[in-house]
Amino acid sequence: MKNSNLPTDELKKYGIINEDHTFSKKLSAEDIQKFLQGYTIVADNDTKRATFQLTDDNTRLKVIFLERDKSISEILKNSEKRIEYSDIKELSNKLPPEVPALEKKAFIFDKDTGIVAEFDFIRHTTELTAIIADLRDATETARYKFELLKFKAFILDKLEAELPPEIAKEITNDLNIISKEISTVDGILAQQNLNQKEKSDISLNVNDPDLYQDANQMREEEEQEQEEKRRFRR
């Protein structure tokens, strides 16, 4: 890794470093260290997002511009109430126009830390499914499945276009990941619906006045029968 050959002009252009070649004060020491090690810097502004990453032994700056379907402020606000989903379209997409690049994200608010965590549907699928399963909420699981199905349909549309073999292979891998997760979620949802039905049945039984009436009547008949037996013995 070399720091002496940093693409300073590009870094200045995007405000990552200043004119005196010091890094922006918006970046922490940890952010700078990770950036120099190849990690990505993410900048959000309303519905716009930009990512910056050093490549080729830190001599080139890879910049990707994206646009969300919702503003970041709306996402953060809504995520405090329930899991928020968002589609992010890549504006600097190198693929043909008929094959748009799209990422799907889930935003989950952690009440303990007060932080909203971002989960990618491809990179964090297993972790995201586990978090949603732990909620034990069939409605929330059904929402997640619906988002997975929408994303799967989008991936299938991409595969209908004429693509270079390496890109087609990557998209097919994404499809396999999402298809597998849908099957997993189907199993989770079936169990949650069963548990919900069992709880509902128990609740209905406890609150069913006819059952109480039948039980009382049986008790009265048993008591009357016992009384008649005692009279007979006398």
C-alpha positions as CSV (number, residue, x, y, z in Angstrom):
1,M,0.0,0.0,0.0
2,K,1.3,3.4,-1.0
3,N,0.1,6.8,0.3
4,S,2.6,9.0,-1.6
5,N,0.8,8.3,-4.9
6,L,-2.7,9.2,-3.7
7,P,-5.0,10.7,-6.4
8,T,-5.0,14.1,-4.7
9,D,-6.8,16.0,-7.5
10,E,-9.7,13.6,-7.3
11,L,-9.7,13.6,-3.5
12,K,-9.8,17.4,-3.4
13,K,-12.6,17.4,-5.9
14,Y,-14.8,15.5,-3.6
15,G,-13.7,17.2,-0.4
16,I,-12.0,14.1,1.0
17,I,-8.8,16.1,1.5
18,N,-8.1,19.8,1.8
19,E,-5.8,22.0,-0.3
20,D,-3.0,21.4,2.1
21,H,-3.4,17.7,1.6
22,T,-4.9,17.1,5.1
23,F,-7.9,14.9,5.3
24,S,-11.3,16.5,5.9
25,K,-12.3,17.1,9.5
26,K,-15.5,15.2,8.8
27,L,-13.5,12.0,8.8
28,S,-12.3,10.5,12.0
29,A,-8.8,9.0,12.4
30,E,-10.4,5.5,12.1
31,D,-12.3,6.5,9.0
32,I,-9.0,7.7,7.3
33,Q,-7.1,4.6,8.3
34,K,-9.8,2.3,7.0
35,F,-10.1,4.3,3.8
36,L,-6.3,4.0,3.2
37,Q,-6.7,0.2,3.7
38,G,-9.3,-0.1,1.0
39,Y,-12.6,0.5,2.9
40,T,-15.3,2.6,1.3
41,I,-16.3,6.1,2.4
42,V,-20.1,6.7,2.1
43,A,-21.6,10.2,1.8
44,D,-25.4,10.6,2.0
45,N,-27.4,13.7,1.1
46,D,-31.2,13.5,0.9
47,T,-31.9,10.8,-1.8
48,K,-28.3,10.9,-3.1
49,R,-25.4,8.7,-2.1
50,A,-21.8,8.6,-3.2
51,T,-19.2,6.0,-2.3
52,F,-15.4,6.5,-2.5
53,Q,-12.8,3.7,-2.5
54,L,-9.1,3.7,-3.2
55,T,-7.9,1.1,-5.7
56,D,-4.8,0.0,-7.6
57,D,-2.5,0.4,-4.6
58,N,-4.2,3.6,-3.6
59,T,-3.4,5.3,-6.9
60,R,-7.0,5.5,-8.2
61,L,-10.2,6.7,-6.7
62,K,-13.3,4.6,-7.5
63,V,-16.4,6.8,-7.2
64,I,-20.0,5.5,-7.5
65,F,-23.1,7.7,-7.5
66,L,-26.4,6.3,-6.3
67,E,-29.9,7.5,-5.8
68,R,-32.5,6.2,-3.2
69,D,-36.2,5.9,-3.6
70,K,-36.5,7.8,-0.3
71,S,-34.5,10.5,1.5
72,I,-32.1,9.4,4.2
73,S,-34.1,11.5,6.8
74,E,-37.3,9.7,5.9
75,I,-35.6,6.3,6.2
76,L,-34.1,7.1,9.6
77,K,-37.4,8.4,10.9
78,N,-39.5,5.5,9.6
79,S,-37.0,2.9,10.9
80,E,-37.8,3.9,14.5
81,K,-41.3,2.5,14.0
82,R,-40.6,-0.6,11.9
83,I,-38.0,-2.1,9.6
84,E,-37.6,0.3,6.6
85,Y,-36.8,-0.9,3.1
86,S,-35.2,1.1,0.3
87,D,-34.1,0.6,-3.3
88,I,-30.8,2.3,-4.3
89,K,-30.1,2.8,-8.1
90,E,-26.6,3.2,-9.3
91,L,-26.4,6.3,-11.5
92,S,-22.8,5.6,-12.8
93,N,-23.8,2.1,-14.0
94,K,-21.6,0.6,-16.7
95,L,-24.2,-2.0,-17.7
96,P,-26.5,-1.5,-20.7
97,P,-29.5,0.8,-20.1
98,E,-31.9,-2.2,-20.1
99,V,-29.9,-3.7,-17.1
100,P,-30.2,-1.1,-14.3
101,A,-28.0,-1.6,-11.3
102,L,-30.0,-1.7,-8.2
103,E,-29.3,-2.5,-4.5
104,K,-31.9,-3.3,-1.9
105,K,-31.4,-2.3,1.7
106,A,-33.1,-2.8,5.0
107,F,-32.7,-0.3,7.8
108,I,-33.2,-1.5,11.4
109,F,-33.3,0.7,14.5
110,D,-31.4,-0.6,17.5
111,K,-33.2,0.7,20.6
112,D,-30.3,-0.1,22.9
113,T,-27.8,1.9,21.0
114,G,-30.0,4.4,19.2
115,I,-28.3,3.5,15.9
116,V,-29.9,2.6,12.6
117,A,-28.0,-0.3,11.0
118,E,-28.1,-0.9,7.2
119,F,-28.3,-4.4,5.8
120,D,-27.8,-5.3,2.1
121,F,-30.1,-7.9,0.7
122,I,-27.2,-9.8,-1.0
123,R,-24.3,-9.3,1.4
124,H,-26.2,-9.5,4.7
125,T,-29.1,-11.8,3.7
126,T,-28.6,-14.5,6.3
127,E,-28.0,-12.0,9.1
128,L,-31.0,-10.0,8.1
129,T,-33.3,-13.0,8.0
130,A,-32.1,-14.1,11.5
131,I,-32.9,-10.6,12.9
132,I,-36.4,-10.7,11.4
133,A,-37.1,-14.2,12.6
134,D,-36.1,-13.2,16.1
135,L,-39.0,-10.6,16.1
136,R,-41.5,-13.5,16.0
137,D,-43.9,-11.3,14.1
138,A,-45.6,-12.9,11.1
139,T,-46.7,-9.6,9.7
140,E,-43.1,-8.3,9.7
141,T,-41.8,-11.5,8.2
142,A,-44.5,-11.3,5.4
143,R,-43.3,-7.7,4.7
144,Y,-39.7,-9.0,4.3
145,K,-40.8,-11.9,2.0
146,F,-42.7,-9.4,-0.2
147,E,-39.5,-7.3,-0.5
148,L,-37.5,-10.4,-1.3
149,L,-40.0,-11.3,-4.1
150,K,-39.8,-7.9,-5.6
151,F,-36.0,-8.0,-5.6
152,K,-36.1,-11.5,-7.2
153,A,-38.4,-10.2,-10.0
154,F,-35.9,-7.4,-10.6
155,I,-33.0,-9.8,-10.9
156,L,-34.9,-12.1,-13.3
157,D,-35.6,-9.1,-15.5
158,K,-31.8,-8.4,-15.6
159,L,-31.1,-11.9,-16.7
160,E,-33.3,-11.6,-19.7
161,A,-30.9,-9.0,-21.3
162,E,-27.8,-10.0,-23.3
163,L,-25.0,-9.9,-20.8
164,P,-21.3,-10.7,-20.7
165,P,-20.8,-14.1,-19.2
166,E,-19.0,-12.8,-16.1
167,I,-21.9,-10.4,-15.3
168,A,-24.5,-13.0,-16.0
169,K,-22.8,-15.4,-13.6
170,E,-22.7,-12.7,-10.9
171,I,-26.4,-11.9,-11.4
172,T,-27.2,-15.6,-11.3
173,N,-25.4,-16.0,-8.0
174,D,-27.5,-13.1,-6.6
175,L,-30.7,-14.9,-7.8
176,N,-29.6,-18.1,-6.1
177,I,-29.0,-16.2,-2.8
178,I,-32.4,-14.5,-2.9
179,S,-34.3,-17.7,-4.0
180,K,-32.7,-19.7,-1.1
181,E,-33.6,-17.0,1.4
182,I,-37.2,-16.9,0.2
183,S,-37.4,-20.6,0.9
184,T,-36.0,-20.1,4.4
185,V,-38.5,-17.3,5.0
186,D,-41.4,-19.4,3.8
187,G,-40.5,-22.0,6.6
188,I,-40.2,-19.2,9.2
189,L,-43.5,-17.7,8.2
190,A,-45.3,-21.0,8.2
191,Q,-44.1,-21.7,11.8
192,Q,-45.0,-18.2,12.9
193,N,-48.5,-18.4,11.4
194,L,-49.0,-21.8,13.2
195,N,-47.8,-20.4,16.5
196,Q,-50.2,-17.4,16.1
197,K,-53.1,-19.7,15.3
198,E,-52.4,-21.9,18.3
199,K,-52.3,-18.8,20.5
200,S,-55.5,-17.6,19.0
201,D,-57.2,-21.0,19.5
202,I,-56.1,-21.0,23.2
203,S,-57.4,-17.5,23.6
204,L,-60.8,-18.4,22.0
205,N,-61.1,-21.5,24.2
206,V,-60.4,-19.5,27.4
207,N,-62.9,-16.8,26.5
208,D,-65.6,-19.0,25.0
209,P,-68.7,-18.6,27.2
210,D,-70.2,-21.8,25.8
211,L,-67.3,-23.8,27.2
212,Y,-67.8,-22.3,30.6
213,Q,-71.5,-23.0,30.5
214,D,-70.9,-26.6,29.5
215,A,-68.3,-27.0,32.2
216,N,-70.7,-25.5,34.8
217,Q,-73.5,-27.7,33.6
218,M,-71.3,-30.9,33.9
219,R,-70.2,-29.8,37.4
220,E,-73.8,-29.3,38.5
221,E,-74.9,-32.7,37.0
222,E,-72.0,-34.4,38.9
223,E,-72.9,-32.7,42.1
224,Q,-76.6,-33.7,41.7
225,E,-75.5,-37.3,40.9
226,Q,-73.4,-37.4,44.1
227,E,-76.3,-36.0,46.2
228,E,-78.6,-38.7,44.9
229,K,-76.1,-41.4,45.7
230,R,-75.8,-40.1,49.3
231,R,-79.6,-40.1,49.7
232,F,-79.8,-43.7,48.3
233,R,-77.2,-44.8,51.0
234,R,-79.4,-43.3,53.7
